Amino acid sequence: MSEKDLKKLCATLSPVLAEPIYVYCLLRDFNLPAELPTLCAMREREGLTAIVERADAERFGLSYTFDARLITLTVHSSLEAVGFIAVVSRKLADAGIPCNVIAGYCHDHILVPVQRAEAAMALLHDIAASADN
């Protein structure tokens, strides 16, 4: 069951850091190669943004930006939860860590710069520890 209670969400956010390095690619022609595995894609006026593993972007010869690590907040958060991502992004912002958020059906996911991923994980664990009190 999905969770809406902010205190419970924070206490049980249980972050998991994925191993691959992800990057953002802009496909101005809106054509996503069928064989390109994507984390997600977003249609924008300027083109199709695809988030893919850096190795795949290089294999397909795509230009890219923002080397990032993916952190999944494994608590089953409701799409109607209020304030959860605000707490997470504020904690990271206070430490000078940018985060890009993707909301999935079951979980929220954040992409943070590769060199700040471990620091982001520590801060997320801090959120959970302080919410337990």
C-alpha positions as CSV (number, residue, x, y, z in Angstrom):
1,M,0.0,0.0,0.0
2,S,1.3,3.5,-0.8
3,E,2.2,5.8,2.0
4,K,1.0,9.5,2.3
5,D,2.1,10.3,5.9
6,L,5.1,12.5,5.7
7,K,6.7,11.3,9.0
8,K,6.4,7.7,7.9
9,L,7.7,8.4,4.5
10,C,10.8,10.1,5.9
11,A,11.4,7.4,8.5
12,T,11.3,4.6,6.0
13,L,12.6,6.2,2.8
14,S,15.3,3.5,2.6
15,P,17.5,4.9,-0.2
16,V,19.3,2.5,-2.6
17,L,22.1,3.7,-4.8
18,A,22.2,2.1,-8.3
19,E,25.6,1.3,-9.7
20,P,25.4,2.6,-13.3
21,I,26.2,6.2,-14.3
22,Y,23.2,7.8,-16.0
23,V,23.2,10.8,-18.4
24,Y,20.6,13.0,-20.0
25,C,20.4,13.0,-23.8
26,L,18.3,15.3,-26.0
27,L,16.9,13.8,-29.2
28,R,15.7,16.8,-31.1
29,D,14.1,14.7,-33.8
30,F,12.0,12.9,-31.2
31,N,13.3,9.5,-32.4
32,L,14.4,7.2,-29.7
33,P,16.3,4.2,-31.1
34,A,14.3,1.1,-30.4
35,E,17.3,-0.8,-29.1
36,L,18.3,2.0,-26.6
37,P,17.5,1.0,-23.1
38,T,16.2,4.0,-21.2
39,L,15.5,4.8,-17.6
40,C,12.9,7.2,-18.7
41,A,12.0,9.6,-21.4
42,M,10.2,12.9,-21.4
43,R,8.7,14.7,-24.4
44,E,9.4,18.4,-24.4
45,R,8.9,21.1,-27.0
46,E,12.6,21.1,-27.8
47,G,12.9,17.3,-28.3
48,L,12.8,14.0,-26.4
49,T,14.9,13.9,-23.2
50,A,16.1,10.4,-22.6
51,I,17.9,9.3,-19.4
52,V,20.1,6.4,-20.2
53,E,23.2,4.7,-18.9
54,R,26.3,6.6,-20.0
55,A,27.8,3.4,-21.6
56,D,24.6,3.2,-23.8
57,A,24.8,6.8,-24.8
58,E,28.4,6.3,-25.9
59,R,27.6,3.1,-27.7
60,F,24.8,4.9,-29.7
61,G,27.0,7.9,-30.3
62,L,24.6,10.3,-28.5
63,S,25.8,13.5,-26.9
64,Y,24.9,13.8,-23.3
65,T,25.2,15.8,-20.1
66,F,25.1,15.4,-16.3
67,D,26.9,12.3,-15.1
68,A,24.6,11.1,-12.3
69,R,23.9,8.2,-10.0
70,L,20.4,7.1,-9.4
71,I,19.0,6.8,-5.8
72,T,15.7,5.0,-5.4
73,L,13.7,5.9,-2.3
74,T,12.3,2.4,-1.7
75,V,9.4,3.4,0.5
76,H,6.2,2.9,-1.5
77,S,5.2,6.6,-1.7
78,S,1.8,7.7,-2.8
79,L,1.6,9.9,-5.9
80,E,-0.5,12.1,-3.7
81,A,1.9,12.4,-0.8
82,V,2.6,16.1,0.1
83,G,6.0,17.4,1.1
84,F,8.2,14.3,0.8
85,I,10.3,15.4,-2.1
86,A,10.4,18.9,-0.6
87,V,12.1,17.4,2.5
88,V,14.5,15.4,0.4
89,S,15.4,18.2,-2.0
90,R,15.8,20.7,0.8
91,K,18.2,18.5,2.7
92,L,20.3,18.0,-0.5
93,A,20.1,21.7,-1.5
94,D,21.3,22.8,2.0
95,A,24.4,20.6,1.3
96,G,24.8,22.1,-2.2
97,I,23.8,18.8,-4.0
98,P,21.6,19.2,-7.0
99,C,18.9,16.5,-7.5
100,N,16.6,15.7,-10.4
101,V,13.5,13.8,-9.3
102,I,11.5,11.1,-11.2
103,A,8.3,10.0,-9.7
104,G,7.5,6.4,-10.5
105,Y,4.2,4.6,-9.7
106,C,5.7,3.0,-6.6
107,H,8.8,4.9,-5.7
108,D,10.5,8.3,-6.1
109,H,13.9,8.3,-7.7
110,I,16.6,11.0,-7.6
111,L,19.6,11.6,-9.8
112,V,22.5,13.3,-8.2
113,P,26.0,14.1,-9.5
114,V,28.3,11.1,-9.5
115,Q,30.9,12.8,-7.2
116,R,28.2,13.7,-4.6
117,A,26.3,10.4,-4.6
118,E,27.8,9.0,-1.3
119,A,27.2,12.4,0.4
120,A,23.6,12.3,-0.8
121,M,23.1,8.8,0.6
122,A,24.4,9.9,4.0
123,L,22.1,12.9,4.1
124,L,19.1,10.7,3.1
125,H,20.0,8.3,6.0
126,D,20.1,11.4,8.2
127,I,16.5,12.2,7.2
128,A,15.3,8.7,8.2
129,A,17.2,8.8,11.5
130,S,15.8,12.1,12.5
131,A,12.3,11.2,11.5
132,D,12.5,8.1,13.8
133,N,12.9,10.4,16.9
